[in-house]
Amino acid sequence: MSKLIAVLVLLVITLPLAVNVLFMGTDSVLGASTKFFSRLIEIATYFGVR
């Protein structure tokens, strides 16, 4: 039972931090990957249309 409580406490501490790093803010992983892939598609379509 104490292991379960310890795991739950660990999740409560780390989950908000992980959500903040992945989804919130200007330098988030989600924002950076969206910018990267949109630029990649833009370059690929530029060479495809050319």
PDBQT receptor file of N, H, CA, C and O in Angstrom, charges set to zero:
ATOM      1  N   MET A   1       0.822  -1.196   0.000  1.00  0.00    +0.000 N 
ATOM      2  CA  MET A   1       0.000   0.000   0.000  1.00  0.00    +0.000 C 
ATOM      3  C   MET A   1       0.863   1.255   0.000  1.00  0.00    +0.000 C 
ATOM      4  O   MET A   1       0.524   2.245  -0.649  1.00  0.00    +0.000 OA
ATOM      5  N   SER A   2       1.972   1.216   0.723  1.00  0.00    +0.000 N 
ATOM      6  H   SER A   2       2.247   0.411   1.250  1.00  0.00    +0.000 HD
ATOM      7  CA  SER A   2       2.827   2.401   0.784  1.00  0.00    +0.000 C 
ATOM      8  C   SER A   2       3.511   2.659  -0.556  1.00  0.00    +0.000 C 
ATOM      9  O   SER A   2       3.795   3.808  -0.896  1.00  0.00    +0.000 OA
ATOM     10  N   LYS A   3       3.778   1.592  -1.325  1.00  0.00    +0.000 N 
ATOM     11  H   LYS A   3       3.547   0.659  -1.049  1.00  0.00    +0.000 HD
ATOM     12  CA  LYS A   3       4.366   1.785  -2.655  1.00  0.00    +0.000 C 
ATOM     13  C   LYS A   3       3.374   2.484  -3.578  1.00  0.00    +0.000 C 
ATOM     14  O   LYS A   3       3.760   3.336  -4.378  1.00  0.00    +0.000 OA
ATOM     15  N   LEU A   4       2.111   2.127  -3.469  1.00  0.00    +0.000 N 
ATOM     16  H   LEU A   4       1.798   1.435  -2.819  1.00  0.00    +0.000 HD
ATOM     17  CA  LEU A   4       1.079   2.757  -4.281  1.00  0.00    +0.000 C 
ATOM     18  C   LEU A   4       0.962   4.244  -3.956  1.00  0.00    +0.000 C 
ATOM     19  O   LEU A   4       0.842   5.074  -4.857  1.00  0.00    +0.000 OA
ATOM     20  N   ILE A   5       0.998   4.568  -2.693  1.00  0.00    +0.000 N 
ATOM     21  H   ILE A   5       1.096   3.894  -1.962  1.00  0.00    +0.000 HD
ATOM     22  CA  ILE A   5       0.936   5.971  -2.275  1.00  0.00    +0.000 C 
ATOM     23  C   ILE A   5       2.161   6.727  -2.774  1.00  0.00    +0.000 C 
ATOM     24  O   ILE A   5       2.049   7.871  -3.216  1.00  0.00    +0.000 OA
ATOM     25  N   ALA A   6       3.327   6.096  -2.704  1.00  0.00    +0.000 N 
ATOM     26  H   ALA A   6       3.418   5.167  -2.344  1.00  0.00    +0.000 HD
ATOM     27  CA  ALA A   6       4.548   6.742  -3.180  1.00  0.00    +0.000 C 
ATOM     28  C   ALA A   6       4.484   7.004  -4.682  1.00  0.00    +0.000 C 
ATOM     29  O   ALA A   6       4.914   8.060  -5.148  1.00  0.00    +0.000 OA
ATOM     30  N   VAL A   7       3.955   6.057  -5.435  1.00  0.00    +0.000 N 
ATOM     31  H   VAL A   7       3.605   5.199  -5.057  1.00  0.00    +0.000 HD
ATOM     32  CA  VAL A   7       3.825   6.244  -6.887  1.00  0.00    +0.000 C 
ATOM     33  C   VAL A   7       2.833   7.360  -7.187  1.00  0.00    +0.000 C 
ATOM     34  O   VAL A   7       3.078   8.174  -8.077  1.00  0.00    +0.000 OA
ATOM     35  N   LEU A   8       1.731   7.415  -6.471  1.00  0.00    +0.000 N 
ATOM     36  H   LEU A   8       1.532   6.754  -5.748  1.00  0.00    +0.000 HD
ATOM     37  CA  LEU A   8       0.745   8.471  -6.683  1.00  0.00    +0.000 C 
ATOM     38  C   LEU A   8       1.313   9.847  -6.360  1.00  0.00    +0.000 C 
ATOM     39  O   LEU A   8       1.055  10.811  -7.081  1.00  0.00    +0.000 OA
ATOM     40  N   VAL A   9       2.075   9.943  -5.291  1.00  0.00    +0.000 N 
ATOM     41  H   VAL A   9       2.285   9.160  -4.705  1.00  0.00    +0.000 HD
ATOM     42  CA  VAL A   9       2.712  11.212  -4.932  1.00  0.00    +0.000 C 
ATOM     43  C   VAL A   9       3.705  11.625  -6.008  1.00  0.00    +0.000 C 
ATOM     44  O   VAL A   9       3.779  12.799  -6.368  1.00  0.00    +0.000 OA
ATOM     45  N   LEU A  10       4.459  10.678  -6.515  1.00  0.00    +0.000 N 
ATOM     46  H   LEU A  10       4.398   9.724  -6.223  1.00  0.00    +0.000 HD
ATOM     47  CA  LEU A  10       5.417  10.969  -7.581  1.00  0.00    +0.000 C 
ATOM     48  C   LEU A  10       4.703  11.461  -8.838  1.00  0.00    +0.000 C 
ATOM     49  O   LEU A  10       5.172  12.395  -9.487  1.00  0.00    +0.000 OA
ATOM     50  N   LEU A  11       3.577  10.844  -9.186  1.00  0.00    +0.000 N 
ATOM     51  H   LEU A  11       3.196  10.085  -8.658  1.00  0.00    +0.000 HD
ATOM     52  CA  LEU A  11       2.802  11.289 -10.343  1.00  0.00    +0.000 C 
ATOM     53  C   LEU A  11       2.244  12.693 -10.148  1.00  0.00    +0.000 C 
ATOM     54  O   LEU A  11       2.249  13.500 -11.077  1.00  0.00    +0.000 OA
ATOM     55  N   VAL A  12       1.770  12.981  -8.957  1.00  0.00    +0.000 N 
ATOM     56  H   VAL A  12       1.766  12.325  -8.202  1.00  0.00    +0.000 HD
ATOM     57  CA  VAL A  12       1.215  14.306  -8.672  1.00  0.00    +0.000 C 
ATOM     58  C   VAL A  12       2.289  15.379  -8.796  1.00  0.00    +0.000 C 
ATOM     59  O   VAL A  12       2.001  16.502  -9.209  1.00  0.00    +0.000 OA
ATOM     60  N   ILE A  13       3.520  15.041  -8.443  1.00  0.00    +0.000 N 
ATOM     61  H   ILE A  13       3.754  14.128  -8.108  1.00  0.00    +0.000 HD
ATOM     62  CA  ILE A  13       4.609  16.015  -8.534  1.00  0.00    +0.000 C 
ATOM     63  C   ILE A  13       5.103  16.161  -9.970  1.00  0.00    +0.000 C 
ATOM     64  O   ILE A  13       5.322  17.282 -10.428  1.00  0.00    +0.000 OA
ATOM     65  N   THR A  14       5.282  15.062 -10.683  1.00  0.00    +0.000 N 
ATOM     66  H   THR A  14       5.104  14.151 -10.310  1.00  0.00    +0.000 HD
ATOM     67  CA  THR A  14       5.921  15.133 -11.998  1.00  0.00    +0.000 C 
ATOM     68  C   THR A  14       4.961  15.445 -13.145  1.00  0.00    +0.000 C 
ATOM     69  O   THR A  14       5.387  16.017 -14.148  1.00  0.00    +0.000 OA
ATOM     70  N   LEU A  15       3.699  15.094 -13.031  1.00  0.00    +0.000 N 
ATOM     71  H   LEU A  15       3.354  14.630 -12.216  1.00  0.00    +0.000 HD
ATOM     72  CA  LEU A  15       2.766  15.310 -14.137  1.00  0.00    +0.000 C 
ATOM     73  C   LEU A  15       2.580  16.786 -14.493  1.00  0.00    +0.000 C 
ATOM     74  O   LEU A  15       2.626  17.115 -15.678  1.00  0.00    +0.000 OA
ATOM     75  N   PRO A  16       2.375  17.683 -13.544  1.00  0.00    +0.000 N 
ATOM     76  CA  PRO A  16       2.261  19.102 -13.925  1.00  0.00    +0.000 C 
ATOM     77  C   PRO A  16       3.538  19.649 -14.555  1.00  0.00    +0.000 C 
ATOM     78  O   PRO A  16       3.471  20.486 -15.455  1.00  0.00    +0.000 OA
ATOM     79  N   LEU A  17       4.686  19.191 -14.099  1.00  0.00    +0.000 N 
ATOM     80  H   LEU A  17       4.740  18.511 -13.368  1.00  0.00    +0.000 HD
ATOM     81  CA  LEU A  17       5.946  19.639 -14.696  1.00  0.00    +0.000 C 
ATOM     82  C   LEU A  17       6.066  19.154 -16.131  1.00  0.00    +0.000 C 
ATOM     83  O   LEU A  17       6.485  19.909 -17.008  1.00  0.00    +0.000 OA
ATOM     84  N   ALA A  18       5.702  17.905 -16.376  1.00  0.00    +0.000 N 
ATOM     85  H   ALA A  18       5.362  17.292 -15.662  1.00  0.00    +0.000 HD
ATOM     86  CA  ALA A  18       5.785  17.354 -17.727  1.00  0.00    +0.000 C 
ATOM     87  C   ALA A  18       4.809  18.055 -18.667  1.00  0.00    +0.000 C 
ATOM     88  O   ALA A  18       5.154  18.342 -19.813  1.00  0.00    +0.000 OA
ATOM     89  N   VAL A  19       3.615  18.328 -18.203  1.00  0.00    +0.000 N 
ATOM     90  H   VAL A  19       3.335  18.095 -17.272  1.00  0.00    +0.000 HD
ATOM     91  CA  VAL A  19       2.629  19.032 -19.031  1.00  0.00    +0.000 C 
ATOM     92  C   VAL A  19       3.117  20.437 -19.343  1.00  0.00    +0.000 C 
ATOM     93  O   VAL A  19       2.948  20.923 -20.462  1.00  0.00    +0.000 OA
ATOM     94  N   ASN A  20       3.720  21.090 -18.359  1.00  0.00    +0.000 N 
ATOM     95  H   ASN A  20       3.857  20.696 -17.450  1.00  0.00    +0.000 HD
ATOM     96  CA  ASN A  20       4.231  22.441 -18.560  1.00  0.00    +0.000 C 
ATOM     97  C   ASN A  20       5.343  22.458 -19.596  1.00  0.00    +0.000 C 
ATOM     98  O   ASN A  20       5.374  23.341 -20.452  1.00  0.00    +0.000 OA
ATOM     99  N   VAL A  21       6.249  21.502 -19.533  1.00  0.00    +0.000 N 
ATOM    100  H   VAL A  21       6.223  20.784 -18.838  1.00  0.00    +0.000 HD
ATOM    101  CA  VAL A  21       7.366  21.458 -20.480  1.00  0.00    +0.000 C 
ATOM    102  C   VAL A  21       6.888  21.088 -21.877  1.00  0.00    +0.000 C 
ATOM    103  O   VAL A  21       7.367  21.651 -22.861  1.00  0.00    +0.000 OA
ATOM    104  N   LEU A  22       5.951  20.151 -21.977  1.00  0.00    +0.000 N 
ATOM    105  H   LEU A  22       5.561  19.694 -21.178  1.00  0.00    +0.000 HD
ATOM    106  CA  LEU A  22       5.520  19.667 -23.290  1.00  0.00    +0.000 C 
ATOM    107  C   LEU A  22       4.561  20.614 -24.004  1.00  0.00    +0.000 C 
ATOM    108  O   LEU A  22       4.687  20.806 -25.214  1.00  0.00    +0.000 OA
ATOM    109  N   PHE A  23       3.613  21.206 -23.295  1.00  0.00    +0.000 N 
ATOM    110  H   PHE A  23       3.511  21.050 -22.312  1.00  0.00    +0.000 HD
ATOM    111  CA  PHE A  23       2.514  21.895 -23.965  1.00  0.00    +0.000 C 
ATOM    112  C   PHE A  23       2.422  23.394 -23.715  1.00  0.00    +0.000 C 
ATOM    113  O   PHE A  23       1.804  24.097 -24.515  1.00  0.00    +0.000 OA
ATOM    114  N   MET A  24       2.999  23.907 -22.657  1.00  0.00    +0.000 N 
ATOM    115  H   MET A  24       3.501  23.336 -22.007  1.00  0.00    +0.000 HD
ATOM    116  CA  MET A  24       2.806  25.315 -22.314  1.00  0.00    +0.000 C 
ATOM    117  C   MET A  24       4.036  26.138 -22.673  1.00  0.00    +0.000 C 
ATOM    118  O   MET A  24       5.140  25.607 -22.793  1.00  0.00    +0.000 OA
ATOM    119  N   GLY A  25       3.836  27.412 -22.838  1.00  0.00    +0.000 N 
ATOM    120  H   GLY A  25       2.939  27.843 -22.741  1.00  0.00    +0.000 HD
ATOM    121  CA  GLY A  25       4.949  28.326 -23.051  1.00  0.00    +0.000 C 
ATOM    122  C   GLY A  25       5.381  28.426 -24.502  1.00  0.00    +0.000 C 
ATOM    123  O   GLY A  25       4.923  27.670 -25.358  1.00  0.00    +0.000 OA
ATOM    124  N   THR A  26       6.274  29.374 -24.761  1.00  0.00    +0.000 N 
ATOM    125  H   THR A  26       6.646  29.988 -24.065  1.00  0.00    +0.000 HD
ATOM    126  CA  THR A  26       6.725  29.607 -26.132  1.00  0.00    +0.000 C 
ATOM    127  C   THR A  26       7.785  28.606 -26.560  1.00  0.00    +0.000 C 
ATOM    128  O   THR A  26       7.895  28.303 -27.748  1.00  0.00    +0.000 OA
ATOM    129  N   ASP A  27       8.558  28.093 -25.636  1.00  0.00    +0.000 N 
ATOM    130  H   ASP A  27       8.469  28.339 -24.671  1.00  0.00    +0.000 HD
ATOM    131  CA  ASP A  27       9.625  27.144 -25.960  1.00  0.00    +0.000 C 
ATOM    132  C   ASP A  27       9.227  25.712 -25.639  1.00  0.00    +0.000 C 
ATOM    133  O   ASP A  27      10.079  24.897 -25.286  1.00  0.00    +0.000 OA
ATOM    134  N   SER A  28       7.963  25.402 -25.756  1.00  0.00    +0.000 N 
ATOM    135  H   SER A  28       7.271  26.064 -26.043  1.00  0.00    +0.000 HD
ATOM    136  CA  SER A  28       7.508  24.052 -25.441  1.00  0.00    +0.000 C 
ATOM    137  C   SER A  28       7.907  23.086 -26.545  1.00  0.00    +0.000 C 
ATOM    138  O   SER A  28       8.173  23.491 -27.676  1.00  0.00    +0.000 OA
ATOM    139  N   VAL A  29       7.943  21.827 -26.208  1.00  0.00    +0.000 N 
ATOM    140  H   VAL A  29       7.726  21.498 -25.289  1.00  0.00    +0.000 HD
ATOM    141  CA  VAL A  29       8.300  20.791 -27.178  1.00  0.00    +0.000 C 
ATOM    142  C   VAL A  29       7.258  20.737 -28.292  1.00  0.00    +0.000 C 
ATOM    143  O   VAL A  29       7.604  20.575 -29.462  1.00  0.00    +0.000 OA
ATOM    144  N   LEU A  30       5.997  20.871 -27.933  1.00  0.00    +0.000 N 
ATOM    145  H   LEU A  30       5.716  21.003 -26.983  1.00  0.00    +0.000 HD
ATOM    146  CA  LEU A  30       4.925  20.834 -28.929  1.00  0.00    +0.000 C 
ATOM    147  C   LEU A  30       5.037  22.003 -29.902  1.00  0.00    +0.000 C 
ATOM    148  O   LEU A  30       4.893  21.822 -31.111  1.00  0.00    +0.000 OA
ATOM    149  N   GLY A  31       5.292  23.191 -29.385  1.00  0.00    +0.000 N 
ATOM    150  H   GLY A  31       5.409  23.339 -28.402  1.00  0.00    +0.000 HD
ATOM    151  CA  GLY A  31       5.430  24.359 -30.249  1.00  0.00    +0.000 C 
ATOM    152  C   GLY A  31       6.637  24.269 -31.160  1.00  0.00    +0.000 C 
ATOM    153  O   GLY A  31       6.569  24.629 -32.335  1.00  0.00    +0.000 OA
ATOM    154  N   ALA A  32       7.742  23.788 -30.614  1.00  0.00    +0.000 N 
ATOM    155  H   ALA A  32       7.798  23.495 -29.659  1.00  0.00    +0.000 HD
ATOM    156  CA  ALA A  32       8.957  23.660 -31.424  1.00  0.00    +0.000 C 
ATOM    157  C   ALA A  32       8.782  22.620 -32.522  1.00  0.00    +0.000 C 
ATOM    158  O   ALA A  32       9.208  22.845 -33.655  1.00  0.00    +0.000 OA
ATOM    159  N   SER A  33       8.167  21.493 -32.208  1.00  0.00    +0.000 N 
ATOM    160  H   SER A  33       7.822  21.310 -31.288  1.00  0.00    +0.000 HD
ATOM    161  CA  SER A  33       7.980  20.461 -33.231  1.00  0.00    +0.000 C 
ATOM    162  C   SER A  33       6.960  20.910 -34.279  1.00  0.00    +0.000 C 
ATOM    163  O   SER A  33       7.097  20.572 -35.454  1.00  0.00    +0.000 OA
ATOM    164  N   THR A  34       5.947  21.661 -33.872  1.00  0.00    +0.000 N 
ATOM    165  H   THR A  34       5.836  21.936 -32.917  1.00  0.00    +0.000 HD
ATOM    166  CA  THR A  34       4.982  22.184 -34.841  1.00  0.00    +0.000 C 
ATOM    167  C   THR A  34       5.652  23.147 -35.806  1.00  0.00    +0.000 C 
ATOM    168  O   THR A  34       5.407  23.096 -37.011  1.00  0.00    +0.000 OA
ATOM    169  N   LYS A  35       6.504  24.031 -35.277  1.00  0.00    +0.000 N 
ATOM    170  H   LYS A  35       6.703  24.073 -34.298  1.00  0.00    +0.000 HD
ATOM    171  CA  LYS A  35       7.239  24.959 -36.146  1.00  0.00    +0.000 C 
ATOM    172  C   LYS A  35       8.152  24.214 -37.101  1.00  0.00    +0.000 C 
ATOM    173  O   LYS A  35       8.231  24.538 -38.286  1.00  0.00    +0.000 OA
ATOM    174  N   PHE A  36       8.844  23.206 -36.569  1.00  0.00    +0.000 N 
ATOM    175  H   PHE A  36       8.780  22.943 -35.607  1.00  0.00    +0.000 HD
ATOM    176  CA  PHE A  36       9.786  22.445 -37.383  1.00  0.00    +0.000 C 
ATOM    177  C   PHE A  36       9.078  21.740 -38.532  1.00  0.00    +0.000 C 
ATOM    178  O   PHE A  36       9.509  21.832 -39.681  1.00  0.00    +0.000 OA
ATOM    179  N   PHE A  37       7.982  21.031 -38.221  1.00  0.00    +0.000 N 
ATOM    180  H   PHE A  37       7.632  20.957 -37.287  1.00  0.00    +0.000 HD
ATOM    181  CA  PHE A  37       7.307  20.265 -39.261  1.00  0.00    +0.000 C 
ATOM    182  C   PHE A  37       6.568  21.164 -40.249  1.00  0.00    +0.000 C 
ATOM    183  O   PHE A  37       6.462  20.819 -41.426  1.00  0.00    +0.000 OA
ATOM    184  N   SER A  38       6.061  22.292 -39.801  1.00  0.00    +0.000 N 
ATOM    185  H   SER A  38       6.147  22.572 -38.845  1.00  0.00    +0.000 HD
ATOM    186  CA  SER A  38       5.414  23.198 -40.754  1.00  0.00    +0.000 C 
ATOM    187  C   SER A  38       6.437  23.793 -41.706  1.00  0.00    +0.000 C 
ATOM    188  O   SER A  38       6.152  23.967 -42.890  1.00  0.00    +0.000 OA
ATOM    189  N   ARG A  39       7.614  24.104 -41.209  1.00  0.00    +0.000 N 
ATOM    190  H   ARG A  39       7.846  23.963 -40.247  1.00  0.00    +0.000 HD
ATOM    191  CA  ARG A  39       8.689  24.603 -42.084  1.00  0.00    +0.000 C 
ATOM    192  C   ARG A  39       9.157  23.503 -43.036  1.00  0.00    +0.000 C 
ATOM    193  O   ARG A  39       9.433  23.772 -44.205  1.00  0.00    +0.000 OA
ATOM    194  N   LEU A  40       9.246  22.275 -42.547  1.00  0.00    +0.000 N 
ATOM    195  H   LEU A  40       9.021  22.056 -41.597  1.00  0.00    +0.000 HD
ATOM    196  CA  LEU A  40       9.660  21.151 -43.382  1.00  0.00    +0.000 C 
ATOM    197  C   LEU A  40       8.663  20.910 -44.520  1.00  0.00    +0.000 C 
ATOM    198  O   LEU A  40       9.064  20.673 -45.659  1.00  0.00    +0.000 OA
ATOM    199  N   ILE A  41       7.377  20.969 -44.213  1.00  0.00    +0.000 N 
ATOM    200  H   ILE A  41       7.051  21.162 -43.287  1.00  0.00    +0.000 HD
ATOM    201  CA  ILE A  41       6.349  20.795 -45.244  1.00  0.00    +0.000 C 
ATOM    202  C   ILE A  41       6.397  21.946 -46.240  1.00  0.00    +0.000 C 
ATOM    203  O   ILE A  41       6.213  21.745 -47.441  1.00  0.00    +0.000 OA
ATOM    204  N   GLU A  42       6.644  23.148 -45.741  1.00  0.00    +0.000 N 
ATOM    205  H   GLU A  42       6.793  23.312 -44.765  1.00  0.00    +0.000 HD
ATOM    206  CA  GLU A  42       6.748  24.307 -46.627  1.00  0.00    +0.000 C 
ATOM    207  C   GLU A  42       7.892  24.139 -47.616  1.00  0.00    +0.000 C 
ATOM    208  O   GLU A  42       7.731  24.425 -48.803  1.00  0.00    +0.000 OA
ATOM    209  N   ILE A  43       9.038  23.683 -47.144  1.00  0.00    +0.000 N 
ATOM    210  H   ILE A  43       9.169  23.450 -46.181  1.00  0.00    +0.000 HD
ATOM    211  CA  ILE A  43      10.198  23.475 -48.020  1.00  0.00    +0.000 C 
ATOM    212  C   ILE A  43       9.925  22.337 -49.003  1.00  0.00    +0.000 C 
ATOM    213  O   ILE A  43      10.263  22.443 -50.182  1.00  0.00    +0.000 OA
ATOM    214  N   ALA A  44       9.320  21.260 -48.530  1.00  0.00    +0.000 N 
ATOM    215  H   ALA A  44       9.045  21.175 -47.572  1.00  0.00    +0.000 HD
ATOM    216  CA  ALA A  44       9.042  20.115 -49.406  1.00  0.00    +0.000 C 
ATOM    217  C   ALA A  44       8.051  20.485 -50.506  1.00  0.00    +0.000 C 
ATOM    218  O   ALA A  44       8.225  20.076 -51.654  1.00  0.00    +0.000 OA
ATOM    219  N   THR A  45       7.028  21.243 -50.173  1.00  0.00    +0.000 N 
ATOM    220  H   THR A  45       6.887  21.574 -49.240  1.00  0.00    +0.000 HD
ATOM    221  CA  THR A  45       6.067  21.642 -51.202  1.00  0.00    +0.000 C 
ATOM    222  C   THR A  45       6.667  22.668 -52.146  1.00  0.00    +0.000 C 
ATOM    223  O   THR A  45       6.287  22.719 -53.316  1.00  0.00    +0.000 OA
ATOM    224  N   TYR A  46       7.584  23.476 -51.674  1.00  0.00    +0.000 N 
ATOM    225  H   TYR A  46       7.893  23.434 -50.724  1.00  0.00    +0.000 HD
ATOM    226  CA  TYR A  46       8.251  24.446 -52.548  1.00  0.00    +0.000 C 
ATOM    227  C   TYR A  46       9.037  23.721 -53.639  1.00  0.00    +0.000 C 
ATOM    228  O   TYR A  46       8.970  24.088 -54.812  1.00  0.00    +0.000 OA
ATOM    229  N   PHE A  47       9.778  22.689 -53.243  1.00  0.00    +0.000 N 
ATOM    230  H   PHE A  47       9.832  22.391 -52.290  1.00  0.00    +0.000 HD
ATOM    231  CA  PHE A  47      10.550  21.938 -54.233  1.00  0.00    +0.000 C 
ATOM    232  C   PHE A  47       9.656  21.057 -55.096  1.00  0.00    +0.000 C 
ATOM    233  O   PHE A  47      10.019  20.740 -56.229  1.00  0.00    +0.000 OA
ATOM    234  N   GLY A  48       8.498  20.656 -54.587  1.00  0.00    +0.000 N 
ATOM    235  H   GLY A  48       8.202  20.913 -53.667  1.00  0.00    +0.000 HD
ATOM    236  CA  GLY A  48       7.585  19.840 -55.371  1.00  0.00    +0.000 C 
ATOM    237  C   GLY A  48       6.868  20.645 -56.446  1.00  0.00    +0.000 C 
ATOM    238  O   GLY A  48       6.595  20.129 -57.530  1.00  0.00    +0.000 OA
ATOM    239  N   VAL A  49       6.564  21.901 -56.156  1.00  0.00    +0.000 N 
ATOM    240  H   VAL A  49       6.786  22.320 -55.276  1.00  0.00    +0.000 HD
ATOM    241  CA  VAL A  49       5.844  22.756 -57.097  1.00  0.00    +0.000 C 
ATOM    242  C   VAL A  49       6.786  23.319 -58.144  1.00  0.00    +0.000 C 
ATOM    243  O   VAL A  49       6.378  23.596 -59.272  1.00  0.00    +0.000 OA
ATOM    244  N   ARG A  50       8.009  23.484 -57.782  1.00  0.00    +0.000 N 
ATOM    245  H   ARG A  50       8.341  23.260 -56.866  1.00  0.00    +0.000 HD
ATOM    246  CA  ARG A  50       9.009  24.114 -58.636  1.00  0.00    +0.000 C 
ATOM    247  C   ARG A  50       9.264  23.412 -59.881  1.00  0.00    +0.000 C 
ATOM    248  O   ARG A  50      10.090  23.853 -60.680  1.00  0.00    +0.000 OA
TER     249      ARG A  50
